[in-house]
């Protein structure tokens, strides 16, 4: 299976794809989320793995927008622990470092580590793994980057400091996306988690009416997220994750929710990942 992801080789998304599907897959790096979401239609990949939520930074808004615009469905999910490593060229030491590059979010998640090295210059980059590739290509002992262990291995860098993130409870949830026509083959009896996108009528109590069937049928509301509807100011799309112990009750709840909304699309039914 060829699995597309946003980022460069060695990225956290690539590590998540291998964690979920094993080493036999072929990973397909794409420069942007937009390019990743078109990889299947272009024949470059069979599936897509995309991050949807980080336990510290929250939802990945662009992925939600692209998912709703696509005809892809969620068939599985995986949760990856995010551990930041300081990576440099072989032979470098902490005393050599003058600048550290990485994605701004990765830099921000290592504040305590930087506090111990106030003389270092922080250099924002487009991608964690890409920052490692760039730092190592310079063959300059004064340049380092922050990324995951996979990036260090892929680009043959050395880890000067391990697990430098401020918060050890740092996880990112990724979803595996396939064309809707292929999604049914992935559904198993244990698939009791559902992601939906819905729009509501403009009337008092509309949100309550759309959520009440979940409570009545014992379906657990795991997450609710609102996103603006493009071209319709002050109107919102709701993305919801729910889970139930009984598939029949889940299906009945969804049937009633559909009647209470102006538009509802099931984005996928799949097995919930565990930490």
C-alpha positions as a Markdown table, in Angstrom:
| # | Residue | x | y | z |
|---|---|---|---|---|
| 1 | Unk | 0.0 | 0.0 | 0.0 |
| 2 | Unk | 1.2 | 3.5 | -0.9 |
| 3 | Unk | 0.4 | 6.0 | 1.9 |
| 4 | Unk | 0.6 | 9.7 | 1.3 |
| 5 | Unk | 1.4 | 12.1 | 4.1 |
| 6 | Unk | 2.2 | 15.9 | 4.5 |
| 7 | Unk | 5.9 | 16.5 | 5.1 |
| 8 | Unk | 9.3 | 15.3 | 4.2 |
| 9 | Unk | 10.7 | 11.8 | 4.8 |
| 10 | Unk | 11.3 | 11.3 | 8.5 |
| 11 | Unk | 8.3 | 13.4 | 9.6 |
| 12 | Unk | 6.1 | 12.4 | 12.5 |
| 13 | Unk | 3.3 | 11.7 | 10.0 |
| 14 | Unk | 5.4 | 9.1 | 8.3 |
| 15 | Unk | 6.2 | 7.5 | 11.7 |
| 16 | Unk | 2.5 | 7.4 | 12.4 |
| 17 | Unk | 1.8 | 5.7 | 9.1 |
| 18 | Unk | 4.3 | 3.0 | 9.8 |
| 19 | Unk | 3.0 | 2.6 | 13.4 |
| 20 | Unk | -0.5 | 2.0 | 12.1 |
| 21 | Unk | 0.2 | -0.1 | 9.0 |
| 22 | Unk | 3.7 | -1.6 | 9.4 |
| 23 | Unk | 7.0 | -1.4 | 7.6 |
| 24 | Unk | 5.7 | -3.0 | 4.4 |
| 25 | Unk | 4.0 | 0.2 | 3.2 |
| 26 | Unk | 5.5 | 2.7 | 0.8 |
| 27 | Unk | 5.2 | 6.2 | 2.2 |
| 28 | Unk | 4.6 | 9.1 | -0.2 |
| 29 | Unk | 5.8 | 12.5 | 1.1 |
| 30 | Unk | 3.8 | 15.5 | -0.2 |
| 31 | Unk | 4.8 | 19.1 | 0.4 |
| 32 | Unk | 1.4 | 20.5 | 1.6 |
| 33 | Unk | -1.9 | 19.2 | 3.0 |
| 34 | Unk | -3.5 | 20.2 | -0.3 |
| 35 | Unk | -1.1 | 18.0 | -2.2 |
| 36 | Unk | -1.5 | 15.1 | 0.2 |
| 37 | Unk | -5.3 | 15.2 | -0.2 |
| 38 | Unk | -5.0 | 15.0 | -4.0 |
| 39 | Unk | -2.4 | 12.2 | -4.0 |
| 40 | Unk | -5.0 | 9.4 | -4.3 |
| 41 | Unk | -6.9 | 11.0 | -7.2 |
| 42 | Unk | -3.6 | 11.6 | -9.0 |
| 43 | Unk | -2.7 | 8.0 | -8.7 |
| 44 | Unk | 0.4 | 8.7 | -6.5 |
| 45 | Unk | -1.0 | 6.9 | -3.4 |
| 46 | Unk | -3.6 | 4.4 | -2.3 |
| 47 | Unk | -4.4 | 6.0 | 1.0 |
| 48 | Unk | -3.6 | 9.2 | 3.1 |
| 49 | Unk | -2.6 | 9.6 | 6.7 |
| 50 | Unk | -3.4 | 13.0 | 8.1 |
| 51 | Unk | -3.0 | 14.5 | 11.6 |
| 52 | Unk | -6.3 | 15.8 | 13.0 |
| 53 | Unk | -5.6 | 16.7 | 16.6 |
| 54 | Unk | -2.7 | 17.3 | 19.0 |
| 55 | Unk | -3.2 | 16.9 | 22.8 |
| 56 | Unk | -1.5 | 20.3 | 23.5 |
| 57 | Unk | -2.1 | 22.4 | 20.4 |
| 58 | Unk | -5.6 | 21.2 | 19.5 |
| 59 | Unk | -7.2 | 20.5 | 16.1 |
| 60 | Unk | -5.5 | 20.8 | 12.8 |
| 61 | Unk | -8.0 | 23.1 | 11.1 |
| 62 | Unk | -6.8 | 22.8 | 7.5 |
| 63 | Unk | -7.2 | 19.0 | 7.6 |
| 64 | Unk | -10.9 | 19.3 | 8.7 |
| 65 | Unk | -11.6 | 21.7 | 5.9 |
| 66 | Unk | -10.0 | 19.5 | 3.3 |
| 67 | Unk | -11.6 | 16.3 | 4.6 |
| 68 | Unk | -15.1 | 17.9 | 4.3 |
| 69 | Unk | -14.3 | 19.0 | 0.7 |
| 70 | Unk | -13.0 | 15.5 | -0.3 |
| 71 | Unk | -14.7 | 12.2 | -1.0 |
| 72 | Unk | -12.4 | 10.4 | 1.4 |
| 73 | Unk | -13.5 | 8.4 | 4.4 |
| 74 | Unk | -11.8 | 7.7 | 7.8 |
| 75 | Unk | -11.1 | 3.9 | 8.1 |
| 76 | Unk | -8.7 | 3.8 | 11.0 |
| 77 | Unk | -6.8 | 6.0 | 13.5 |
| 78 | Unk | -3.6 | 5.9 | 15.5 |
| 79 | Unk | -2.1 | 8.0 | 18.3 |
| 80 | Unk | 1.6 | 8.8 | 18.2 |
| 81 | Unk | 3.6 | 10.1 | 21.2 |
| 82 | Unk | 5.4 | 13.2 | 20.1 |
| 83 | Unk | 9.0 | 13.3 | 21.4 |
| 84 | Unk | 11.3 | 16.1 | 20.3 |
| 85 | Unk | 15.0 | 15.4 | 19.8 |
| 86 | Unk | 17.8 | 17.9 | 19.2 |
| 87 | Unk | 19.6 | 16.7 | 16.1 |
| 88 | Unk | 22.9 | 17.8 | 14.5 |
| 89 | Unk | 25.7 | 16.6 | 12.2 |
| 90 | Unk | 27.9 | 13.7 | 13.4 |
| 91 | Unk | 30.8 | 15.1 | 15.5 |
| 92 | Unk | 28.8 | 18.1 | 16.9 |
| 93 | Unk | 28.3 | 18.7 | 20.6 |
| 94 | Unk | 26.0 | 21.0 | 22.5 |
| 95 | Unk | 28.8 | 23.4 | 23.0 |
| 96 | Unk | 29.0 | 23.9 | 19.1 |
| 97 | Unk | 25.4 | 24.8 | 18.6 |
| 98 | Unk | 24.5 | 28.4 | 17.8 |
| 99 | Unk | 21.1 | 28.0 | 16.0 |
| 100 | Unk | 18.2 | 25.5 | 16.1 |
| 101 | Unk | 15.6 | 25.2 | 13.4 |
| 102 | Unk | 12.2 | 23.5 | 13.4 |
| 103 | Unk | 8.5 | 24.0 | 12.8 |
| 104 | Unk | 7.3 | 26.9 | 15.0 |
| 105 | Unk | 5.0 | 24.6 | 17.0 |
| 106 | Unk | 8.0 | 22.3 | 17.8 |
| 107 | Unk | 10.1 | 25.2 | 18.9 |
| 108 | Unk | 7.3 | 26.5 | 21.1 |
| 109 | Unk | 7.0 | 23.1 | 22.8 |
| 110 | Unk | 10.6 | 23.1 | 24.0 |
| 111 | Unk | 10.7 | 26.4 | 25.9 |
| 112 | Unk | 12.2 | 24.9 | 29.1 |
| 113 | Unk | 15.1 | 23.4 | 27.1 |
| 114 | Unk | 15.8 | 26.7 | 25.3 |
| 115 | Unk | 15.7 | 28.5 | 28.7 |
| 116 | Unk | 18.9 | 26.6 | 29.5 |
| 117 | Unk | 20.5 | 27.8 | 26.3 |
| 118 | Unk | 19.4 | 31.4 | 25.9 |
| 119 | Unk | 22.3 | 32.2 | 23.4 |
| 120 | Unk | 20.8 | 29.9 | 20.8 |
| 121 | Unk | 19.0 | 31.4 | 17.8 |
| 122 | Unk | 15.6 | 29.8 | 17.0 |
| 123 | Unk | 15.0 | 29.5 | 13.2 |
| 124 | Unk | 11.4 | 28.8 | 12.1 |
| 125 | Unk | 11.0 | 26.1 | 9.4 |
| 126 | Unk | 8.2 | 24.7 | 7.3 |
| 127 | Unk | 8.6 | 21.1 | 8.6 |
| 128 | Unk | 10.4 | 19.3 | 11.4 |
| 129 | Unk | 12.0 | 16.6 | 9.3 |
| 130 | Unk | 12.8 | 19.2 | 6.6 |
| 131 | Unk | 14.6 | 21.3 | 9.2 |
| 132 | Unk | 16.8 | 18.3 | 9.9 |
| 133 | Unk | 17.6 | 17.7 | 6.3 |
| 134 | Unk | 18.5 | 21.3 | 5.8 |
| 135 | Unk | 20.7 | 21.4 | 8.9 |
| 136 | Unk | 22.6 | 18.3 | 8.0 |
| 137 | Unk | 23.1 | 19.4 | 4.4 |
| 138 | Unk | 25.1 | 22.3 | 5.6 |
| 139 | Unk | 27.6 | 20.1 | 7.4 |
| 140 | Unk | 27.9 | 22.9 | 10.0 |
| 141 | Unk | 28.4 | 21.8 | 13.6 |
| 142 | Unk | 26.8 | 25.1 | 14.8 |
| 143 | Unk | 23.4 | 24.2 | 13.2 |
| 144 | Unk | 20.9 | 21.9 | 14.8 |
| 145 | Unk | 17.2 | 21.0 | 14.4 |
| 146 | Unk | 14.3 | 19.7 | 16.4 |
| 147 | Unk | 12.4 | 16.7 | 15.1 |
| 148 | Unk | 11.5 | 13.1 | 15.9 |
| 149 | Unk | 13.9 | 10.1 | 16.2 |
| 150 | Unk | 12.9 | 8.9 | 12.7 |
| 151 | Unk | 14.2 | 12.1 | 11.1 |
| 152 | Unk | 17.6 | 11.6 | 12.8 |
| 153 | Unk | 17.8 | 8.0 | 11.5 |
| 154 | Unk | 16.7 | 8.9 | 8.0 |
| 155 | Unk | 19.2 | 11.8 | 7.5 |
| 156 | Unk | 22.0 | 10.1 | 9.5 |
| 157 | Unk | 22.1 | 12.8 | 12.2 |
| 158 | Unk | 23.1 | 12.4 | 15.8 |
| 159 | Unk | 20.8 | 13.2 | 18.7 |
| 160 | Unk | 22.5 | 15.6 | 21.1 |
| 161 | Unk | 19.5 | 15.8 | 23.6 |
| 162 | Unk | 16.6 | 13.5 | 23.9 |
| 163 | Unk | 12.9 | 14.1 | 24.7 |
| 164 | Unk | 13.4 | 17.9 | 25.1 |
| 165 | Unk | 9.6 | 18.7 | 24.9 |
| 166 | Unk | 8.1 | 20.6 | 27.8 |
| 167 | Unk | 5.3 | 18.2 | 28.4 |
| 168 | Unk | 5.7 | 14.4 | 28.2 |
| 169 | Unk | 1.9 | 14.1 | 27.7 |
| 170 | Unk | 2.2 | 15.2 | 24.0 |
| 171 | Unk | 0.3 | 13.0 | 21.5 |
| 172 | Unk | -1.0 | 13.5 | 18.0 |
| 173 | Unk | -4.0 | 11.6 | 16.6 |
| 174 | Unk | -3.8 | 10.7 | 12.9 |
| 175 | Unk | -6.6 | 9.2 | 10.7 |
| 176 | Unk | -6.2 | 6.9 | 7.7 |
| 177 | Unk | -8.3 | 8.1 | 4.7 |
| 178 | Unk | -9.4 | 6.0 | 1.7 |
| 179 | Unk | -11.9 | 6.7 | -1.1 |
| 180 | Unk | -15.4 | 6.3 | 0.2 |
| 181 | Unk | -16.0 | 3.4 | -2.3 |
| 182 | Unk | -13.3 | 1.4 | -0.5 |
| 183 | Unk | -14.1 | 2.3 | 3.1 |
| 184 | Unk | -16.8 | -0.4 | 3.7 |
| 185 | Unk | -14.2 | -3.2 | 3.4 |
| 186 | Unk | -12.4 | -1.8 | 6.4 |
| 187 | Unk | -15.3 | -1.8 | 8.8 |
| 188 | Unk | -15.1 | -4.4 | 11.5 |
| 189 | Unk | -17.5 | -5.4 | 14.3 |
| 190 | Unk | -15.2 | -3.5 | 16.7 |
| 191 | Unk | -15.7 | -0.3 | 14.7 |
| 192 | Unk | -17.8 | 1.7 | 17.2 |
| 193 | Unk | -16.3 | 5.2 | 16.8 |
| 194 | Unk | -17.9 | 7.5 | 14.2 |
| 195 | Unk | -16.9 | 10.9 | 12.9 |
| 196 | Unk | -19.6 | 13.1 | 11.3 |
| 197 | Unk | -19.8 | 16.6 | 9.8 |
| 198 | Unk | -23.1 | 18.4 | 10.1 |
| 199 | Unk | -24.8 | 21.7 | 9.4 |
| 200 | Unk | -27.7 | 23.1 | 11.4 |
| 201 | Unk | -30.8 | 25.1 | 10.6 |
| 202 | Unk | -30.8 | 28.7 | 11.9 |
| 203 | Unk | -33.3 | 28.3 | 14.7 |
| 204 | Unk | -33.1 | 28.3 | 18.6 |
| 205 | Unk | -32.2 | 24.9 | 20.0 |
| 206 | Unk | -30.9 | 23.4 | 16.8 |
| 207 | Unk | -27.6 | 22.3 | 18.3 |
| 208 | Unk | -29.3 | 20.8 | 21.3 |
| 209 | Unk | -31.8 | 18.9 | 19.1 |
| 210 | Unk | -28.9 | 17.5 | 17.0 |
| 211 | Unk | -27.0 | 16.2 | 20.0 |
| 212 | Unk | -29.9 | 15.0 | 22.2 |
| 213 | Unk | -30.3 | 11.6 | 20.3 |
| 214 | Unk | -26.7 | 10.7 | 21.2 |
| 215 | Unk | -27.5 | 11.1 | 24.9 |
| 216 | Unk | -30.8 | 9.3 | 24.6 |
| 217 | Unk | -29.2 | 6.2 | 23.0 |
| 218 | Unk | -26.2 | 6.1 | 25.3 |
| 219 | Unk | -23.7 | 7.3 | 22.7 |
| 220 | Unk | -20.6 | 9.1 | 24.1 |
| 221 | Unk | -19.8 | 12.5 | 22.6 |
| 222 | Unk | -15.9 | 12.5 | 22.4 |
| 223 | Unk | -15.3 | 15.7 | 20.5 |
| 224 | Unk | -17.1 | 18.7 | 18.9 |
| 225 | Unk | -15.4 | 21.2 | 16.7 |
| 226 | Unk | -16.9 | 24.1 | 14.7 |
| 227 | Unk | -15.4 | 25.4 | 11.5 |
| 228 | Unk | -16.6 | 28.4 | 9.4 |
| 229 | Unk | -18.5 | 27.6 | 6.2 |
| 230 | Unk | -16.5 | 29.3 | 3.4 |
| 231 | Unk | -18.6 | 31.9 | 1.5 |
| 232 | Unk | -21.3 | 32.0 | 4.2 |
| 233 | Unk | -20.2 | 34.4 | 7.0 |
| 234 | Unk | -21.1 | 33.5 | 10.5 |
| 235 | Unk | -22.4 | 30.0 | 9.5 |
| 236 | Unk | -20.6 | 27.0 | 10.9 |
| 237 | Unk | -19.9 | 23.3 | 10.1 |
| 238 | Unk | -19.7 | 21.0 | 13.2 |
| 239 | Unk | -17.4 | 18.1 | 13.3 |
| 240 | Unk | -18.3 | 15.5 | 15.9 |
| 241 | Unk | -16.7 | 12.3 | 17.2 |
| 242 | Unk | -18.9 | 9.8 | 19.0 |
| 243 | Unk | -18.5 | 6.3 | 20.3 |
| 244 | Unk | -21.0 | 3.6 | 21.5 |
| 245 | Unk | -20.8 | 0.1 | 22.9 |
| 246 | Unk | -23.6 | -1.1 | 20.7 |
| 247 | Unk | -23.5 | -0.5 | 16.9 |
| 248 | Unk | -27.3 | -0.7 | 16.6 |
| 249 | Unk | -27.9 | 2.1 | 19.1 |
| 250 | Unk | -25.2 | 4.1 | 17.3 |
| 251 | Unk | -27.0 | 3.7 | 14.0 |
| 252 | Unk | -30.3 | 4.7 | 15.5 |
| 253 | Unk | -28.8 | 7.8 | 17.0 |
| 254 | Unk | -27.3 | 8.8 | 13.7 |
| 255 | Unk | -30.7 | 8.3 | 12.0 |
| 256 | Unk | -32.3 | 10.7 | 14.4 |
| 257 | Unk | -29.5 | 13.2 | 14.2 |
| 258 | Unk | -29.8 | 13.3 | 10.5 |
| 259 | Unk | -33.4 | 14.3 | 10.8 |
| 260 | Unk | -32.5 | 17.1 | 13.2 |
| 261 | Unk | -29.8 | 18.7 | 10.9 |
| 262 | Unk | -29.9 | 20.4 | 7.5 |
| 263 | Unk | -27.0 | 18.3 | 6.3 |
| 264 | Unk | -25.1 | 15.4 | 7.8 |
| 265 | Unk | -22.2 | 13.4 | 6.4 |
| 266 | Unk | -20.7 | 10.4 | 8.1 |
| 267 | Unk | -16.9 | 10.8 | 7.6 |
| 268 | Unk | -16.1 | 7.3 | 8.8 |
| 269 | Unk | -16.7 | 4.4 | 11.2 |
| 270 | Unk | -13.6 | 2.8 | 12.7 |
| 271 | Unk | -11.9 | 1.2 | 15.7 |
| 272 | Unk | -10.9 | 3.8 | 18.3 |
| 273 | Unk | -7.1 | 4.0 | 19.0 |
| 274 | Unk | -5.7 | 3.7 | 22.4 |
| 275 | Unk | -2.6 | 5.3 | 23.9 |
